């Protein structure tokens, strides 16, 4: 199972965050219904100054339809080397080793790295399937298996997630947030309360093998 969002006002949020700065890794499975949109999949943001954020995006508005890591306040952008397909489940993963080192992965590969320095601060809110309640970067499609680690996962660990390993089986000692998004909205690792804003609905999802 997974959750389906309408691309306009359905998203998930928490009132606290499992990490505020690197090192950390965040990932999810997603399926987009629109190749023209650029939704935020998972975002860690400063709610009082949203120019400060770490975001994992699908970028349908960019040539090649890549996955991107977007970070502020310097608007740093890092793209996967290949792109996504509408109606197909993809695995997206961003690894922030430090404020000056990050890697993006699509489906366990297509990786790219970036060493531009960041000064992001004040992270206090986690959003799933949107950048913020004000939009407009809302997911029109499905999302599942959202995980966050307080460590930089290796390429081999990311590849295992993309092959179907569940988040709780990959470096579990560093996993600080895990929301399978299967019916009940539960952070199985950190215990954060997850709010379903505007009634996103449960849909079928291919089985994740572990």
N, C-alpha and C positions, 0 to 999 in steps of 0.2 A: 504494500500500500504506500501511497504518497499523498501529498496535498496539492490541490490544483488552485492556482490564483488567476484572477481575471484580468490582470494587466492594468487595472485602474485604481483600486483602493484596497485590495486584499494583501495582507502581509503579516509577518510575525515579529514580535519584539520582546525584549526582556528589560527589566528595570535596573539591571546590573550587568557587568561584563566579566567574562572569565579571564581575559587578558587585557592589558592596556598599552603594551608596547612589545617590540620584538625582544627575544625570539618567540615566534609563534607560527603555527600553520593553521589554515582554515580550508575546508573542502566541502563539497556537496555533489550529489547527482542532480541533474536537471534535464528537462525536455521543454524546449521553447515551441510555441505555436506561431510565433511571428519572427521572421528574419529581418524585419525592418526596425525592430526596437532594440534598445540597449539596457536591459534590466540589471540592477544590482542583485546578485545572488546572496551574498553574505557581506555585511558591512559592520565595522566597528567605528563608531563616530562620536565626536564631541557634540553633544546635543545643544550646547549653547553657542557653539561656533563650528558649524558643519563644514567649514573649509578644512578642518582637521579630521582626517578619517583614513581608514584602511579598507579598501573595497575589492571584492572579487566579482567581476562582471562578465556577462555575455555581451559582445559588441556587434550586434547585427547592423548597426549604422556605419561600421568600419569595413573597408574592403577586405574580403577574405573571411569575414564573420568569426574573428578569433575570440578567445577568452583573454581577459585583461586583468591585471592588477592596477588599480588606480589609487593613488595616495595623495593626501594634501598635508599642508597647504600649498605645496609647490607644484601641484598637478602632475606628479610623476606618473608615467604610463608605461606599462610593460605588456607585450602581447605574445600569445602563443604563436608558434610558427605555422600551424595549420588551423582550420576553422571548423565550425559546427554545421550541423544539418537540422533543418526543421523536422519536428516529429520524431526525433531520435534521442534516446537517452545518452547523455555525455557526463563524464566525470571532470569536475573542475577543481583545481587545487592551487593555492598560493602559499609559498613558504617565505616568511620574512626571517632571515637569519639575524639581521641587525638593521639599524636605521640606514645602513648604507649597503645592504646586500639582500636581494630578493630574487625568487625564481617562480615562474608560472608554469603550470602543467595542464595539458588537455588530454584526457583519457590515458593518463600515466606517462605520456611522452610529449612531443611537440614543445619541448621546454625552451625557455629563454631566461636570461639573467640580466640583472641591472644593478649598478653600484652607485647610483646617484644618491647623495645624502638627503635625508628627510629630517624635519623638525616637528613632526606630528605630536600633539600633546592633548591632554584632557579627555581621553577616550572614556566614555561612561555609558554608552548604549549599544546594544546589539540589535541589528535589524536583519531579517531574513526575507528575501523576495522584494525588497525595496531599499532605496538609499535613505529615505526618511518619510514620515507621514505626509510631507508636502509633495512627494514625488519629484519628477515624473518617471523615475527609473524603476517602474513596477514590473514584476515578472508576469507575462502572459503565458502560462504553461504550468508545469509540475516541478516539484522540488522534494528531495528526500535525503536522508543520511547526511545531515549537517554535523560536522565535527570540528572542534578547535583544540589544538594542543599548545602547551606553553613551551614548545621546543620546535626546532627546525627539523622536520622529517627529511630523511634521505630520499634520493631518487628511487631506490629499491622499495622503500616503504610506501611512497606515493604510487608506484606501479602496482603494488599489491592491493591498494585500495581501489584502483581503477579496474582491477581484475575481479572485484566483487567481495573482497575482504571487508567486513564491517569495521567501523571506526574503533570499537572497543577491543579489537584483536590486534591493533597496530600500536605499538608503544603505549600500552594502557597506563603506565605510570605517569605519563605526561599529558594524557587526555584530560581536559578540564571542562569540556562541554560536548554533549552528544545527544542530538535530537534526531532519532530515526524518522520522525514525522509519519508514524504508522498509527493511525487512529488517535490515540491519546497523545497530547502535547506534553511530553516529559523530557526534561534534561536528565538523562540517565546517569550522568557522571557528576555534574556540579550541583544539581538540585535547583537550578534557576527556574523561576516561574516564566513560562512562555505564554504570551497573549496572542490569540488568534484574532486579528483585527478585521472586522467586516466579513467574517464567516467564510473563510476559505474552506473548500470541501475536500473530503477524502476520495481518492480514486485508486484504481489498480496500479501496481508498480511491479516490474519484473523482479523476481526473487533475487536477493543478494546472497550469494553463497559464502559461507565462512567455515 
